[in-house]
Amino acid sequence: MMKEFNALECINKIWDRLQKAGLLNGGSGSIHSLLADQGGCRIFEEYVYPYSASRMHRMFSVTKSFVSLAIGFLIEEGKLSLEDKIVTFFPEYEPEGGFHPYLSDMTIRDMLRMETCHTSTTYKFHVNTNWVESFFVTQPSHRSGKVFNYDTSSSHTLAALVKKLSGMGVLDYLRTKIPSEYIFSKDAYIITDPFGDEIGGAGLMCYPEDLLKAGRFVMDELLKGDKLCDGQNGESLSEDAALAFCKGDPCTEVTSFGDYIKEAVSFKVPNIQTGQVTEERQGYGYQFWRIRGGFCMYGMGGQYVLFYPQYDLVIVTTADLQNIKGGTQPLLDIIHDSLLEYAPSFFKYEKGIEECTLLKNYSPCFDYTYRILNEPLTNGFKESGDKARFESFHISYSDSGCLSIKQRSGSGVIDYVIPFDLTKECEGRLPLVDPATGQPLSATSKEVPFISKSRWMASDTLYIELSLIGEDVGSIHINMNISADNLTVQMRKIVEARFEDFTGFIEGVADSI
């Protein structure tokens, strides 16, 4: 049954706490509006000058979730499927030599889950190239469908696909699909890029009320499905159903919009390896983010539509928190902590999300060696220069694990040996050697000690985090999609200096060395 609590009292407390935190001052570094709806009733609406109900606001990446909704309706119409390959819809952008193999394999599902083959937003690297075309001609860095990596050009391309298949822009198409009681204002629009295409990753302009209406539509579609109902009394969202939803149990087949929305807002891919704050590490769906206790539409600077299905509660914020250290996390912490205080059993839904984020009691045995790709691929495509820095990865696990990395240097080979264990932390040391010259990087220490933590984030994806505790204080994050044939590595280093090579993507193939 739906859990009851005094939502109005809770939202009023959130507003009061935002005031005390200095986040209601208007302009930069401020919340601009807070709205809330529970069960279809608007229970709170406040604005901070110069913003008001009649002033439109840039919603940035909330646009991605609107694009996702449009994709769901196209699937329902039979014009699209999650397994379709994106290149089949844009043959006009096929380069002379053909599409890169990593791009040819990319599905609509990969794009929705931010598992494309690109390192980052492609049109930023092609100032004078059509933004959609840039997605198809940019050199890929890794295989599609392997690891989460936020790519706004993916959403931009999906918006172009919506127009291609529907003959309308994203919002105009949604206006033909969403019932009138939920429809957003006729004034809402999406900014276009220099080539006339809607900026599907970040261009939404609308009123805060428009987000609340769209949020209520998503919530009602979600709660009316069998998957989120108590079968005995027909009431929405039993506790068991809510926890199943958090874990993202897949539908056997997605053909209706109702099935799609359940998939879209559930946990589909881990993002703990890239997220730098709590809410960006809870997982990702189909252009929707997971958050503690629910899911959300998320736009840069504090544009949010926050969903808490167990309480049939939708909260909307607009803001400009771009100049605040820690970004929007202070805002989300205030909302989260207030819900913990006012909503009974809220912590149970948090635990459900935590359980689906990490695999428990999963401990496969394996022993793989991979040769890092440096040779040309088919159709004349070559691996990027980043790949050439490493020669091989060897990874094994039985009772404990070891990752061994060989890297070429000016004086031979550097060996990095990283012990790890799925049940406890391990200690190790990384050599302090300049890969370019082979010379020591420190006059006082030859190595940097570290503590490793590891976990399986999916049955084929292992994440190892190294906390450096010597002359360098920081962390190195190594995310590996592992199979008997191929390896995709995503690395990120958060260190003031050194270990510059431990950043970006690496591709490997099984080797017998």
C-alpha angles and dihedrals in degrees: 000000000000110000115240127218138144097273094173092055089048094051091047088054090050090054091048092050092049088054093050090048090058093246099124101068099110128243121029117017093017144107108245100193143357123199131170136190127188122187092344095309120112104230102172139023126165134156135195120223129288086028123076143160089274097050117090120227135205107245099189113190095010079086088074092064091051089052088051091054090052091051089053092055092048089054090051089052090053093242094116144019132201091244096053115118113241094220091065090067096050108044089148090074097052107126124226101274094036135265117314110264092240089055095044090059095051115117131199086250090056091052094048091051093047092245097131126143094250130098094218144334106330101207091063087070096048107053095171098037127093104267094230092047090052089066090062101041101041114107108255119230101202145359119293121246096030111096139007114258121161108244117173092186087067090063091043090055092047089054089053088050091053090055092045094053100036102031089230140087118262098263095042089051092049090050088062092051108037116079114254096249090064100037118126122231124291087236094066114105143160119242114241128230122239089274097053100259121128113257092240094180100053116353106099116133116184146121121280087243089061090061091049091052092047089047092052090050092053092046094049092048089050097048097046094061122100090239092068100039134096101242095207101056103013093237120139127265114359113200093254091050091049092053091047088052091052090055091053100233103197125239113240090236133003111218105128129060089239091058090045096053092052089053094043097057098040129088108284108151134015118242101176090113094062104029115101098189132044099260093049091058101058098090139265136252128185100322089321124104125225115230133182105292097000145358138276153195105243130200129178117270098023107312104146143164102191119196126199104177096183088066098031085237128151121187124189126196132178120190150136106239096146094117095050119100108244090026116224097348094098089057093048092046091056091051093044095047092048091052090050089054099046107026118075116232093003090138090062091066091048090056090050090057092046090053092053093047096062130038112236124208092003110138115154122181117232144148116199134167120195131194110219111237115248100144125095116273125219122300092030096290116143132203114258121259091254090072094057095070095075129054105190147354121210117188128177138167135185118130087345135003142238132194114198119189125188118202129183116238139176091269102036129284132348115212119209113191115190118183116200139175129195093217102044146010121277133205127225145144133243119210115244099223130139105239092207097055105014089232125134115267095209133046092205105041135033095195143029116224119224143181116225127209121185139185141165110247093181132002089269101030123083122187123199122185120195118201108201113216106173132069086327117057113195141073143273120207121203118186116184130189102202133197134152089258109032143028128202115189125193114189134184128179125200100190128123093234140351129039090068090154091063092082131090133016134320129190124203140177128211114275135183097221 
